Amino acid sequence: MAGKLEGRVALVTGASRGIGRAAALEFAKEGAHIIALARTSGALEELDDDIRAVSPHGATLVPADLKDMDGIDRLGGAIYDRWGKLDIFFGNGAILGPISPIGHVMPKEWDDVMTVNVTANWRLLRILDPLLTRSDAGRVILMSSAAAWKHRPYWGCYSVSKAALEALGHTYAQEVATTPIKVMMVDPGPLRTDMRATAVPGEDPLSLREPSALAPHLASMAAADWTETGRIFDFSGSEPKLTDFGRPV
């Protein structure tokens, strides 16, 4: 039986660990060919082995840093040359940055968070837009966070970056509203990831759900029959729900 993503091509950033890895494996199980982008070659090779164990479609590994803007532009050209289109873009790659009073954040720390979490996703959308347009059902999924609207003290870098990313996603959704492209943002809630462990070091990781719990929902959003756009998929509670831009505080 064919999977819901059979024959699709999916780019996943931050694919070597956590939510990105879980999504790449789930997309592969559902029939997609995965373009897996991450900084660590060894972790990408392990992901490739795991994908080959569950799918005949394989993966294309892209060891790259999201701060390499010229590399992002080259990636767009490479995807066009090989496939002529892109069906799914899962913008998951991100960094936490310092948990610190805003006045104590160093300029380079701020710039790094904005570059990876916001600017890289804009550059990717910029270069991937023509490829998504060539798909019969282009899908964009951007990984956000409740930090975008909760405005916790000391989370300034990450919070501002995720608020900006949501604004980027909502804007792009409006711009492509008359096309087959659908755009979703995802609030994953607390999951058992390395970033979560860094952000909340005293938390018992066994009290958290694995990223694999979210992955089937991501695959549904990536499928051609997904109809929602410009909304936020909130996985933070016991029951997933769709919300809109003006979330309560």
C-alpha positions in Angstrom: 0.0 0.0 0.0 1.4 3.4 -1.0 2.2 5.9 1.7 0.6 9.3 1.9 3.8 10.9 0.6 4.6 8.4 -2.1 6.7 9.9 -4.8 7.2 13.3 -3.0 10.5 15.0 -2.5 11.0 16.5 1.0 13.7 18.9 2.3 14.2 18.6 6.0 16.5 21.0 7.9 18.0 20.0 11.2 17.4 16.5 10.1 20.1 14.7 12.1 18.5 14.7 15.5 15.3 15.4 17.5 12.2 16.5 15.6 13.9 16.8 12.3 15.2 13.2 12.5 11.8 11.9 13.5 10.1 13.8 10.7 12.7 12.6 8.1 12.1 9.0 9.1 8.3 9.4 9.1 8.3 11.1 5.7 10.5 8.3 4.3 8.2 5.6 5.7 5.3 7.4 4.0 7.1 7.2 0.6 9.0 10.5 0.3 12.6 10.9 -0.9 14.4 12.9 1.9 16.8 15.7 1.3 18.3 15.8 4.8 20.2 18.9 5.8 22.3 19.1 9.0 25.7 20.2 10.1 27.0 16.8 11.3 28.0 14.3 8.6 28.2 11.4 10.9 24.7 11.9 12.3 23.4 12.3 8.7 25.0 9.0 7.7 23.3 7.3 10.7 20.0 8.8 9.6 20.6 7.5 6.0 21.1 4.0 7.4 17.9 4.2 9.3 16.0 5.5 6.3 17.3 2.7 4.1 16.0 0.3 6.7 12.4 1.5 6.4 12.1 2.9 2.8 13.3 2.0 -0.7 13.4 5.7 -1.6 16.6 6.6 0.2 17.9 10.0 1.1 20.1 12.7 -0.2 22.5 14.0 2.5 23.4 17.7 2.6 26.0 18.4 5.3 25.6 22.2 5.6 25.4 25.1 8.0 22.2 27.2 7.8 24.4 30.3 8.2 25.9 29.5 4.8 23.6 31.6 2.6 25.5 31.0 -0.6 25.2 27.3 0.2 21.4 27.7 0.5 21.3 29.3 -2.9 23.3 26.4 -4.4 21.0 23.9 -2.8 18.0 25.4 -4.6 19.8 25.0 -7.9 20.8 21.4 -7.1 17.2 20.5 -6.3 16.1 22.0 -9.6 18.7 20.2 -11.6 17.9 16.8 -10.1 14.1 16.9 -9.5 12.8 20.1 -11.2 10.5 20.7 -8.2 10.2 20.4 -4.4 7.0 19.0 -2.8 7.8 19.5 0.9 9.9 22.0 2.9 10.1 21.3 6.6 12.0 24.2 8.1 13.0 22.6 11.4 16.7 23.6 11.9 17.1 26.1 14.8 19.4 27.1 17.7 18.3 28.1 21.2 20.8 30.9 21.8 21.5 32.3 25.3 18.9 32.1 28.1 19.9 35.5 29.5 18.7 39.0 30.2 18.4 40.9 26.9 21.0 43.4 28.0 23.5 40.6 28.6 23.2 39.0 25.2 26.3 39.5 23.0 25.7 40.9 19.5 27.2 37.7 17.9 24.8 35.5 19.9 21.8 37.6 18.8 23.0 37.6 15.2 23.5 33.8 15.1 20.0 33.1 16.5 18.4 35.4 14.0 20.5 34.1 11.1 19.7 30.4 11.7 16.1 30.7 13.0 14.8 33.5 10.7 17.1 34.6 7.9 18.0 31.1 6.8 14.3 30.2 6.5 13.6 33.3 4.5 16.5 32.5 2.2 15.2 29.0 1.8 11.7 30.1 1.0 13.2 32.6 -1.4 15.1 30.0 -3.3 12.5 27.2 -2.9 9.4 29.1 -3.9 9.8 28.5 -7.7 10.4 24.8 -6.9 7.3 24.5 -4.6 5.3 26.2 -7.3 6.2 23.4 -9.7 4.8 20.9 -7.3 1.1 20.0 -7.7 0.8 20.3 -3.9 3.7 22.2 -2.4 3.8 22.1 1.4 5.8 24.3 3.8 6.0 23.5 7.5 7.9 25.8 9.8 8.8 24.8 13.4 7.8 27.5 15.8 7.3 27.5 19.6 5.1 28.9 22.4 8.1 31.1 23.1 6.9 33.2 20.2 3.9 34.5 22.2 4.6 33.7 25.9 7.4 36.2 26.1 9.2 34.6 29.1 11.9 36.6 30.7 15.4 35.7 29.6 14.2 34.0 26.5 14.5 37.1 24.3 16.7 35.8 21.5 14.7 32.6 20.9 11.3 34.3 21.5 11.9 37.1 19.0 13.3 34.7 16.4 10.2 32.4 16.6 7.8 35.3 16.6 9.6 36.6 13.4 9.4 33.1 11.9 5.7 32.9 12.5 5.3 36.3 10.8 7.3 35.0 7.9 5.1 31.9 7.6 1.8 33.8 7.9 3.0 36.3 5.3 4.1 33.6 2.8 0.8 31.8 3.3 -1.1 34.9 2.3 1.2 35.4 -0.7 0.6 31.9 -2.0 -3.1 31.7 -1.0 -4.3 31.3 -4.6 -1.8 28.5 -5.4 -1.8 24.8 -4.3 0.9 25.6 -1.8 -0.1 25.2 1.9 1.9 26.7 4.8 1.7 25.6 8.4 3.6 26.6 11.6 4.0 24.0 14.4 4.2 24.5 18.1 5.6 21.1 19.2 5.3 21.7 23.0 7.8 20.1 25.3 9.4 17.0 23.6 12.4 15.0 24.5 15.1 16.8 22.5 18.6 18.0 23.2 17.4 21.6 22.9 14.7 21.1 25.5 17.3 19.5 27.8 19.5 22.5 27.4 16.7 25.0 28.0 15.2 23.2 31.0 18.1 21.3 32.6 16.2 20.2 35.7 13.4 18.6 33.9 13.0 14.8 33.9 13.3 13.8 30.2 11.2 10.7 30.8 8.2 12.9 31.6 8.2 14.2 28.0 6.9 12.7 24.8 9.4 11.5 22.1 9.6 13.5 18.9 8.2 10.5 17.1 4.8 11.3 18.7 4.7 14.4 16.6 6.0 12.9 13.4 2.8 11.4 12.0 1.0 14.8 12.3 3.9 16.4 10.3 3.4 13.8 7.6 -0.3 14.6 7.5 0.5 18.3 7.0 3.0 17.4 4.3 0.5 15.3 2.3 -1.3 16.5 -0.8 -4.7 16.2 0.8 -3.9 18.6 3.6 -6.2 21.7 3.2 -5.4 24.1 6.0 -2.9 27.0 5.5 -1.6 29.9 7.4 -2.4 28.3 10.8 -0.5 26.9 13.8 -0.6 23.2 14.7 -0.4 23.2 18.5 0.9 19.9 19.9 1.7 21.3 23.3 -1.4 19.9 25.1 -2.9 16.5 25.5 -5.0 16.9 22.3 -3.5 18.5 19.1 -5.4 21.5 17.8 -5.2 24.2 15.1 -4.9 27.8 16.2 -4.5 31.1 14.5 -2.0 34.0 14.8 -3.6 35.8 17.8 -2.9 33.1 20.4 -4.0 33.9 24.0 -1.4 34.9 26.6 
